[in-house]
Amino acid sequence: TMSTTAIVLIAFSVIFLGFIMYNTWKMKNAPEVKKSEKILTLNSKNFKSQTKSGMVLVDFWAPWCGPCKVIAPILNDVAEELDGEVKIGKLNIDHNQQVAGKLKVRNIPTMILFKDGVEISRFVGVKTKKFLVRELRSLA
């Protein structure tokens, strides 16, 4: 017969797998968040001109990316808090693959901080508002 340890391990594994599946489903089905008016929509035509002066944090994202949906409201809050200090822009990688490729964006969400057109920092994955505000202010 199976030992109690084996039964506990199987039960734990089933619960853990269920938790992972639920969170993946929840992320993929997260509602679209309306973009703040303070966030720039970037593309291959305006990317260089919008990032060439000052501090600009660019979020590389795609509509099918669950974690990108999770970070959208966080970036809205960061854009509101840092208004006048750092500009925030979003670039859809599905529509602007050449820009993402040139900057070697391999995972999304990836956020790249530009200062006067030069990359000075990169953040991959979902980050908290507190983390982003602290990092951006320290690099400004």
C-alpha positions in Angstrom: 0.0 0.0 0.0 1.0 3.6 -0.5 2.7 5.3 2.4 1.2 8.4 4.0 4.2 10.4 2.8 3.5 9.4 -0.8 -0.2 10.4 -0.5 0.7 13.7 1.0 3.2 14.4 -1.8 0.7 13.5 -4.5 -2.0 15.7 -2.9 0.5 18.6 -2.5 1.5 18.2 -6.2 -2.1 18.2 -7.4 -2.8 21.4 -5.3 0.3 23.1 -6.5 -0.3 22.3 -10.2 -3.9 23.6 -9.8 -2.6 26.8 -8.3 -0.2 27.3 -11.2 -2.9 26.6 -13.8 -5.3 28.9 -12.1 -2.8 31.8 -12.0 -1.8 31.2 -15.6 -5.5 31.3 -16.6 -6.1 34.4 -14.5 -3.2 36.2 -16.1 -4.1 35.3 -19.6 -7.7 36.4 -19.0 -6.9 39.6 -17.1 -9.1 42.4 -18.4 -7.6 45.0 -20.7 -6.7 48.2 -18.8 -7.2 51.6 -20.4 -3.9 53.2 -21.0 -3.2 56.4 -19.2 -3.2 59.6 -21.3 0.3 60.2 -19.9 1.7 57.1 -21.7 3.0 57.4 -25.2 2.2 54.9 -28.0 5.5 54.1 -29.7 6.1 52.5 -33.1 8.9 52.1 -35.5 8.2 55.6 -37.0 8.3 57.6 -33.8 10.5 55.5 -31.6 13.8 57.4 -32.2 12.3 60.9 -31.9 10.4 60.0 -28.7 13.4 58.4 -26.9 16.1 60.8 -28.1 15.9 63.3 -25.3 15.2 63.0 -21.6 14.3 59.9 -19.6 11.9 57.5 -21.3 10.9 54.1 -20.0 9.6 51.9 -22.9 7.4 48.9 -22.1 7.8 46.2 -24.8 4.5 44.2 -24.8 2.0 42.2 -26.8 -1.8 41.8 -26.5 -1.5 38.1 -26.0 0.9 38.4 -23.0 -0.7 37.8 -19.6 2.1 39.4 -17.5 1.9 42.5 -19.9 -1.7 42.9 -18.9 -0.7 42.7 -15.2 1.9 45.4 -15.5 -0.4 47.8 -17.5 -2.1 49.4 -14.5 1.2 49.6 -12.7 2.7 51.6 -15.5 -0.3 53.8 -15.5 0.4 54.6 -11.9 4.1 55.1 -12.5 3.3 57.5 -15.4 1.0 59.6 -13.1 3.5 59.7 -10.3 6.6 60.5 -12.4 4.8 62.9 -14.7 7.4 65.5 -15.8 10.3 63.4 -14.5 10.2 60.3 -16.8 8.1 59.7 -19.9 6.5 56.3 -20.2 6.0 54.7 -23.6 4.5 51.4 -24.8 5.7 49.5 -27.9 3.6 46.6 -29.3 6.2 44.0 -30.4 3.8 42.3 -32.7 3.5 45.5 -34.8 7.1 46.7 -34.4 9.3 43.5 -34.5 12.3 45.3 -36.0 12.6 47.7 -33.1 12.3 44.9 -30.5 14.8 42.8 -32.5 17.4 45.6 -32.8 17.2 46.1 -29.0 17.5 42.3 -28.4 14.2 42.1 -26.5 13.8 38.4 -26.0 11.1 38.2 -23.2 8.1 40.3 -22.5 7.3 42.4 -20.6 10.7 44.0 -20.9 11.0 47.7 -19.9 14.1 49.6 -21.2 15.0 53.0 -19.7 16.6 55.4 -22.2 18.4 58.6 -21.3 18.9 60.9 -24.3 18.4 58.0 -26.7 20.8 55.6 -24.9 19.7 52.5 -23.0 20.8 52.9 -19.3 18.8 50.1 -17.7 16.5 47.2 -18.4 13.8 45.4 -16.3 12.4 42.1 -17.4 9.1 40.7 -16.0 6.4 42.2 -13.8 7.8 44.8 -11.3 6.0 46.7 -8.6 5.2 50.4 -8.8 7.4 51.0 -5.7 10.3 49.2 -7.4 10.0 51.1 -10.7 9.5 54.5 -9.1 12.6 54.0 -6.9 14.8 52.7 -9.7 13.7 55.4 -12.2 14.3 58.2 -9.6 17.7 56.8 -8.7 18.7 56.8 -12.4 17.2 60.2 -13.3 
